[in-house]
Amino acid sequence: MYLIISEYIMASVQSGIPFRQRKKTGITDVKRKSNLENENLTNIKPQKRRLSKTLKAYDNDCTPNKVGRLNSITNELNQSFEDYTLLKKPISPLKRLTSREKEIEFLEDFLINHLDNEKSASLYISGQPGTGKTASLSYILQLDKIQQGFKQVYINCTMMKSASSIYTRICSELHINSSGTSEKACLTAIEKYFNKKHKMILLVLDEIDQLDSKKQSVLYTIFEWPAHDYGIVLVGVANALDLTERTLPRLQARCSLRPQTLHFAPYTKEQIINIFTEVLASEDRTNVFSGPALQLLAAKIAAVSGDMRRALDIGRRVAELARRNKFGESKSVDAMLSDSTVTIELKQVLQVLNDIYGGSSKINTEVGDQMPMQQKLILCSIIMLKGKSKEILLGKLHDVYKKVATSRNIASLDLSELCSACGLLESRGALRIIGTGGARSRKLRLNWDETELTAALADKPLMAAILADKTHFS
């Protein structure tokens, strides 16, 4: 229906706009073949005016015929968009997260109190991935009073090429004109704007730890803005619990600089069960999980990470496994999706959890001959980079991986192909990719035990040789 409407409207618009005829070369009257439609097209007289002049004539010449023509086209366009909107499923606003009521209430009170008093402040939100930080903040930002009272600026810092480029982005978001694009010019323009009378600003910097720089000058500058009473509320979001204390110790020296903190703890077993129950109840599928199966799934996720996104992803995998076990190949995909009698049992949850969090026997099986060579090289590169930090930047991993592949005369993957391969390793349960944004700035964490993985790779002669020459690549 959308295509029919679009084609009809475009045909109407095009028929009313005279186009210049292109000069035809290499076409003779003898060889020319055309139907009636093509005859009409070739008989159009060339127009001397350009398209821009033609459109300008519509503005200047307001004869009844042309005005009526334009109004007709406009009405058809408006009607088509109305039909499209009615046919599309409306986007519902975000809902308050289950089991995060206290954190959401704190956020709402914090922002509204400073909005009512027109006082500057800073807040640092911490928590591991999948604990509801960004989702809770997104819910707060859509509240009417917050939207109307603040001029909101939301920036994901993983998209920044460098720490100092944040100033250019803030200028762009606030529509501030600066004398240049340098760090100093943008910073001067921002502070000049803050000193003028303006609407209260809510600056949200997600993944703020990506603004790490020499002597932390960028982070110190940003956290000092609220202390000058510029009419700005700063909200920084990151994973590390002690970022402001460990990385920015000078903030603790003065009370005016010290930000308030809010920590999102990993989800507990009871909270994960509550969320699953609510999600299934909203789809009228409360009987999908048996009691013991849901208890086991929630207990395992809570013990490993407390990551709710991971829990929901595993829940979907278990549901797919249950459907395949029940129907096999005897039913079509449509019949499988429409059937609501599938019940997930304990053994199916155990099977998926063993695939993802399996021990040494699982790792030995996975790293066997069935795993592609490129994925083994990636795992070797991860082991070489593993140190005190549990997380590895994908950009740094790609650099080491290319050295490893080149040393063995193996064609290396480019960055996008490496990301896809890491996605396959994540589906095996070997690692977890963290964060969004640019590929090089994303991080990954090894899920498998490093000692067991090293032992499994050492059984393969090529991998053993690479690991033995570890110092050459690091």
Salt bridges, closest charged atoms under 4 A:
GLU39 OE2 - ARG32 NH1 3.36
ASP61 OD2 - LYS66 NZ 3.16
GLU103 OE2 - ARG100 NH1 3.54
GLU108 OE1 - ARG96 NH2 3.85
ASP116 OD1 - LYS145 NZ 3.25
GLU173 OE2 - ARG169 NE 3.00
GLU224 OE2 - ARG250 NH2 3.87
ASP242 OD1 - ARG246 NE 3.42
ASP307 OD2 - ARG432 NH1 3.29
ASP313 OD2 - ARG310 NH1 3.93
ASP339 OD1 - LYS326 NZ 3.77
GLU366 OE2 - LYS362 NZ 3.47
GLU366 OE1 - ARG428 NH1 2.42
GLU391 OE1 - LYS443 NZ 3.77
GLU391 OE2 - ARG445 NH2 2.84
ASP399 OD2 - ARG440 NH2 3.15
